Amino acid sequence: MNVIEKIKKLKTKLGSRVVIPAHHYQTSDIVALADFIGDSYKLAVDCSKKKSEFIVFCGVRFMAEGAEVLTGKNQKIILPDLSAGCPLADHINKRQMDEALNRIAKFTKNKIAPVVYMNSTSEVKEICGKFDGSVCTSSNAKKIVNYFLSQGRSVFFAPDYNLGINTAHELDLLQNEIIKVKKDFTFTMMDQSDSPKLFIWDGNCRVHKRFTMSDVEEFKRTYKKGKIIVHPECDEAIVNIADVSGSTAKIYTEIKNSPPDSIWCVGTEFHFVERIAKEFPDKTIVPLRNSICQNMAKITVENLYETLYNIDQFINGKSELKNQIKIDEVSQVNARRSLKKMIEIVEG
């Protein structure tokens, strides 16, 4: 019996006690075994609605932490490989978040609303909730930021600079309304102003920073009638020249609904591009560059099987539960507040 057959057998045995969510960037074999898939926003919402005792999260640590914050006390969140982190999330920590907010407060008379990308640690989300802010995802960043700006608050956006600046362009913010906040807490002003609206932390995603204008030009030379669709974590020059930009879910939907024989160049994680190219064989779908998220790739069918086997052993009193994500209750309160604020703004 191969490992996939073993996983299926264990899933049947464990039944509704276990549910397996998987992010779009997981490999095809993991996606095929998942109970539901999605981008970070969909997974956060879907996990909050599940009643299963064990949630085996096929993604990276910040996503599993988000599920731990939103689910019930009787539920256990398991990450098959605890080393599956996120370099983007690591660009800002709790101390830096707190210090940045304190310094920004001295720079503007407006009340500050922290908006942190889902790709952040639970500790950073905790500070966000403490200061009455909200989490956002690439699919709803524009709506979240605009919500606070419409209240007359300035926004501190972290940790991804590219998503922040591309969101600023979507909102038609002026150059003098945007300030870049460097990791030494110095401010880079696009233009002198005493009324900045958006402060953006200087972090980035390795996967999306790899894409270059040379990649775009090469695609355009090869496919004269092709379209370029990219994730807003890409550099603003890439996003500006693309035909479409948006979240992973938007990329999927846009390509799915496009006519047969459409030609697409996709600027996001390679495993996702590879999977949709197989799913829609009537279209030409190529990656802007083969950029792989090495942390997402740490989740394999082998450690997924080991996780399910461990859960089965734990239920039968034969083993301690391994790789459980735990966040202390005090931290959870404000982190939950920031996540629920996002859901309230988007769905309320």
C-alpha positions as CSV (number, residue, x, y, z in Angstrom):
1,M,0.0,0.0,0.0
2,N,1.5,3.3,-1.0
3,V,1.5,6.4,1.2
4,I,-1.5,8.0,-0.6
5,E,-3.6,4.9,-0.1
6,K,-2.6,4.9,3.6
7,I,-3.7,8.5,3.9
8,K,-7.1,7.7,2.4
9,K,-7.5,4.7,4.6
10,L,-6.7,6.8,7.7
11,K,-9.0,9.6,6.6
12,T,-11.9,7.1,6.3
13,K,-11.1,5.7,9.7
14,L,-10.9,9.1,11.4
15,G,-14.0,10.4,9.6
16,S,-15.4,13.8,10.7
17,R,-13.0,14.1,13.6
18,V,-10.3,15.3,11.2
19,V,-10.5,17.9,8.4
20,I,-7.7,18.8,6.0
21,P,-7.6,22.4,4.6
22,A,-4.9,23.2,2.0
23,H,-3.6,26.4,0.5
24,H,-3.6,26.9,-3.3
25,Y,0.3,26.8,-3.2
26,Q,0.4,23.2,-2.0
27,T,1.5,20.6,-4.4
28,S,-1.1,18.8,-6.5
29,D,-0.9,15.5,-4.5
30,I,-1.7,17.4,-1.3
31,V,-4.5,19.4,-2.9
32,A,-6.1,16.1,-4.1
33,L,-6.2,14.8,-0.6
34,A,-7.5,18.0,1.0
35,D,-11.1,18.4,2.2
36,F,-11.2,22.1,1.0
37,I,-8.7,24.5,-0.6
38,G,-8.4,28.2,-0.9
39,D,-6.4,31.4,-0.5
40,S,-5.6,32.6,3.0
41,Y,-8.9,34.5,3.5
42,K,-11.1,31.6,2.4
43,L,-9.2,29.1,4.6
44,A,-9.4,31.4,7.6
45,V,-13.2,31.8,7.2
46,D,-13.8,28.1,6.4
47,C,-11.7,26.9,9.3
48,S,-13.7,29.1,11.7
49,K,-16.8,27.3,10.6
50,K,-15.5,23.7,11.0
51,K,-16.4,21.6,14.1
52,S,-13.8,18.9,13.6
53,E,-11.7,18.0,16.6
54,F,-8.4,18.0,14.6
55,I,-7.6,20.4,11.8
56,V,-4.5,19.3,9.8
57,F,-3.4,22.5,8.1
58,C,-1.6,22.0,4.8
59,G,0.0,25.4,4.5
60,V,2.5,27.5,6.5
61,R,2.7,28.4,10.1
62,F,0.9,31.8,10.1
63,M,-2.1,30.2,8.4
64,A,-2.3,27.5,11.1
65,E,-2.0,30.1,13.8
66,G,-4.9,32.0,12.2
67,A,-7.0,28.8,12.4
68,E,-5.9,28.3,16.0
69,V,-7.1,31.8,16.9
70,L,-10.5,31.5,15.1
71,T,-11.5,27.9,16.1
72,G,-12.9,26.6,19.3
73,K,-11.1,25.6,22.5
74,N,-11.8,21.9,21.9
75,Q,-10.2,21.9,18.5
76,K,-6.6,21.2,17.8
77,I,-4.6,22.7,14.9
78,I,-1.8,20.5,13.6
79,L,0.9,21.6,11.1
80,P,2.6,18.6,9.5
81,D,5.9,20.4,9.5
82,L,6.5,23.0,12.2
83,S,9.4,24.5,10.2
84,A,7.0,25.6,7.4
85,G,7.3,29.3,8.1
86,C,7.0,32.4,6.0
87,P,9.9,34.8,5.4
88,L,7.4,37.6,4.6
89,A,5.8,37.2,8.0
90,D,9.2,37.3,9.6
91,H,9.9,40.8,8.2
92,I,8.1,42.3,11.2
93,N,7.9,41.1,14.8
94,K,5.8,42.2,17.8
95,R,8.5,44.7,19.1
96,Q,8.9,46.3,15.7
97,M,5.2,46.6,15.2
98,D,4.7,48.3,18.5
99,E,7.7,50.7,18.0
100,A,6.5,51.6,14.5
101,L,3.0,52.5,15.7
102,N,4.5,54.6,18.5
103,R,6.7,56.5,16.1
104,I,3.9,57.0,13.5
105,A,1.7,58.4,16.2
106,K,4.2,61.2,16.7
107,F,4.3,61.9,13.0
108,T,0.6,62.5,12.3
109,K,-2.3,64.0,14.3
110,N,-4.6,61.3,12.8
111,K,-5.5,58.2,14.8
112,I,-3.6,55.2,13.5
113,A,-5.3,52.1,12.2
114,P,-2.9,49.1,11.9
115,V,-3.7,46.8,9.0
116,V,-1.6,43.7,8.9
117,Y,-1.5,41.2,6.1
118,M,-2.7,37.7,6.8
119,N,1.0,36.7,6.2
120,S,2.0,37.8,9.6
121,T,2.6,36.1,13.0
122,S,-0.1,35.8,15.6
123,E,2.0,38.2,17.8
124,V,1.8,40.9,15.2
125,K,-2.0,40.3,14.8
126,E,-2.2,40.6,18.6
127,I,-0.7,44.1,18.4
128,C,-3.0,44.9,15.5
129,G,-6.1,44.0,17.6
130,K,-4.7,45.9,20.6
131,F,-4.7,49.1,18.5
132,D,-8.2,48.5,17.0
133,G,-7.0,47.5,13.6
134,S,-7.7,44.7,11.2
135,V,-6.1,41.8,9.3
136,C,-6.3,41.9,5.5
137,T,-5.6,39.5,2.6
138,S,-4.6,40.3,-0.9
139,S,-8.3,39.8,-1.9
140,N,-9.6,42.5,0.5
141,A,-6.7,44.8,1.2
142,K,-8.3,47.7,-0.8
143,K,-11.6,47.3,1.1
144,I,-10.0,47.1,4.5
145,V,-7.6,50.1,4.0
146,N,-10.4,52.2,2.6
147,Y,-12.6,51.3,5.5
148,F,-10.2,53.0,7.9
149,L,-9.3,55.9,5.6
150,S,-13.0,56.8,5.3
151,Q,-13.1,57.1,9.1
152,G,-10.4,59.8,8.9
153,R,-7.7,57.4,10.3
154,S,-4.2,57.0,8.8
155,V,-3.2,53.4,8.2
156,F,0.0,51.6,9.0
157,F,0.2,48.7,6.6
158,A,2.6,45.7,7.3
159,P,4.5,43.7,6.5
160,D,4.4,43.6,2.7
161,Y,5.4,46.8,1.0
162,N,4.4,45.7,-2.5
163,L,0.8,44.8,-1.5
164,G,0.7,48.1,0.4
165,I,1.9,50.3,-2.5
166,N,-0.3,48.4,-5.1
167,T,-3.3,48.9,-2.8
168,A,-2.4,52.6,-2.5
169,H,-2.5,52.8,-6.3
170,E,-5.9,51.1,-6.4
171,L,-7.2,53.7,-4.0
172,D,-5.8,56.5,-6.1
173,L,-3.8,57.8,-3.2
174,L,-1.4,60.7,-4.0
175,Q,2.4,60.4,-3.7
176,N,2.4,62.8,-0.8
177,E,-0.1,60.7,1.1
178,I,2.2,57.6,1.2
179,I,5.2,57.0,3.5
180,K,7.5,54.0,3.4
181,V,8.6,52.9,6.9
182,K,12.1,51.2,6.9
183,K,13.2,48.7,9.4
184,D,15.4,51.2,11.2
185,F,12.1,53.2,11.7
186,T,13.1,56.0,9.3
187,F,10.4,57.3,7.0
188,T,10.8,57.7,3.3
189,M,8.3,60.3,2.0
190,M,7.2,60.1,-1.6
191,D,6.6,63.8,-1.4
192,Q,6.6,66.2,1.6
193,S,3.2,66.3,3.4
194,D,1.8,67.0,6.8
195,S,-1.2,64.7,6.2
196,P,0.0,61.3,5.1
197,K,-2.7,58.6,4.9
198,L,-0.7,55.4,4.4
199,F,2.5,54.2,6.1
200,I,3.9,51.0,4.6
201,W,6.4,48.7,6.2
202,D,9.4,47.7,4.1
203,G,8.9,43.9,3.9
204,N,8.5,41.6,0.9
205,C,7.7,38.0,-0.3
206,R,10.7,36.2,-1.8
207,V,8.4,34.2,-4.2
208,H,7.0,37.4,-5.8
209,K,10.2,39.5,-5.6
210,R,11.8,37.1,-8.0
211,F,9.8,38.3,-11.0
212,T,11.4,40.9,-13.2
213,M,10.6,43.1,-16.2
214,S,12.9,40.8,-18.2
215,D,10.5,38.0,-17.5
216,V,7.6,40.1,-18.7
217,E,9.4,41.1,-21.9
218,E,10.4,37.5,-22.6
219,F,6.8,36.3,-22.4
220,K,5.6,39.2,-24.6
221,R,8.2,38.2,-27.3
222,T,7.0,34.6,-27.2
223,Y,3.3,35.0,-26.9
224,K,2.1,38.1,-28.8
225,K,-1.5,37.7,-27.9
226,G,-1.0,36.4,-24.3
227,K,-2.2,38.1,-21.1
228,I,-0.2,38.6,-17.9
229,I,-1.9,38.1,-14.6
230,V,0.0,38.6,-11.3
231,H,-0.3,38.6,-7.6
232,P,-0.2,42.1,-5.9
233,E,2.8,41.0,-3.9
234,C,4.8,41.6,-7.1
235,D,6.8,44.8,-7.6
236,E,4.6,47.7,-8.6
237,A,6.2,48.0,-12.1
238,I,5.2,44.3,-12.7
239,V,1.6,44.9,-11.4
240,N,1.3,48.1,-13.5
241,I,2.2,46.4,-16.7
242,A,0.1,43.3,-16.1
243,D,-3.3,42.9,-17.7
244,V,-4.8,41.7,-14.4
245,S,-3.6,41.5,-10.8
246,G,-5.3,40.0,-7.8
247,S,-5.3,37.3,-5.1
248,T,-4.7,33.7,-5.8
249,A,-8.5,33.1,-5.8
250,K,-8.9,35.9,-8.4
251,I,-6.2,34.5,-10.6
252,Y,-7.8,31.1,-10.5
253,T,-11.3,32.5,-11.3
254,E,-10.1,34.8,-14.1
255,I,-8.3,32.0,-15.9
256,K,-11.1,29.4,-15.3
257,N,-13.7,31.8,-16.8
258,S,-11.5,32.8,-19.8
259,P,-12.3,31.4,-23.3
260,P,-10.7,28.2,-24.6
261,D,-7.3,28.8,-26.3
262,S,-6.6,31.8,-24.0
263,I,-2.9,32.4,-23.3
264,W,-1.9,33.3,-19.7
265,C,1.4,34.1,-18.1
266,V,0.9,33.8,-14.3
267,G,3.1,35.7,-11.8
268,T,2.7,33.8,-8.6
269,E,3.9,30.5,-6.9
270,F,4.9,27.8,-9.4
271,H,3.1,24.8,-7.9
272,F,-0.2,26.7,-8.2
273,V,0.6,27.7,-11.8
274,E,1.5,24.1,-12.6
275,R,-1.7,22.8,-11.1
276,I,-4.1,25.1,-13.0
277,A,-2.2,24.5,-16.2
278,K,-3.1,20.8,-15.8
279,E,-6.7,21.6,-14.7
280,F,-7.4,23.8,-17.8
281,P,-5.7,22.0,-20.7
282,D,-7.7,23.9,-23.2
283,K,-5.7,27.0,-22.3
284,T,-2.0,27.9,-22.5
285,I,-0.9,28.7,-18.9
286,V,2.8,29.4,-18.2
287,P,4.6,30.8,-15.2
288,L,6.2,34.2,-15.4
289,R,9.1,32.4,-13.7
290,N,9.5,29.1,-11.8
291,S,9.3,30.7,-8.4
292,I,8.6,28.1,-5.7
293,C,7.7,28.7,-2.1
294,Q,10.1,26.4,-0.3
295,N,8.1,26.5,2.9
296,M,4.8,25.5,1.3
297,A,6.8,22.6,-0.3
298,K,7.7,21.3,3.2
299,I,4.2,19.8,3.5
300,T,4.4,16.4,1.8
301,V,2.3,13.3,1.6
302,E,4.8,11.6,3.8
303,N,4.5,14.0,6.7
304,L,0.7,14.3,6.1
305,Y,0.5,10.6,6.6
306,E,2.7,10.7,9.7
307,T,0.4,13.4,11.1
308,L,-2.8,11.4,10.6
309,Y,-1.1,8.3,12.0
310,N,-0.1,10.3,15.1
311,I,-3.6,11.6,15.5
312,D,-5.0,8.0,15.3
313,Q,-2.4,6.9,17.9
314,F,-3.2,9.8,20.2
315,I,-7.0,9.1,20.0
316,N,-6.2,5.5,21.1
317,G,-4.0,6.6,24.0
318,K,-0.8,5.3,22.4
319,S,1.1,8.6,21.7
320,E,1.4,12.2,22.6
321,L,-0.1,14.6,20.0
322,K,2.7,16.1,17.9
323,N,3.0,19.4,16.0
324,Q,0.1,21.1,17.6
325,I,-0.1,24.9,17.2
326,K,-0.7,26.6,20.5
327,I,-1.2,30.3,21.3
328,D,-1.7,31.6,24.8
329,E,-5.2,32.9,25.6
330,V,-4.1,36.4,26.3
331,S,-2.5,36.7,22.8
332,Q,-5.5,35.0,21.2
333,V,-8.0,37.7,22.4
334,N,-6.5,40.6,20.4
335,A,-5.4,38.4,17.5
336,R,-8.9,37.1,17.2
337,R,-10.2,40.7,17.4
338,S,-8.1,41.7,14.4
339,L,-9.2,38.6,12.4
340,K,-12.8,39.0,13.2
341,K,-12.6,42.7,12.3
342,M,-11.5,41.7,8.8
343,I,-14.5,39.3,8.5
344,E,-16.8,41.9,9.8
345,I,-15.7,44.5,7.3
346,V,-15.7,42.2,4.3
347,E,-18.8,40.2,5.0
348,G,-20.8,42.5,7.3
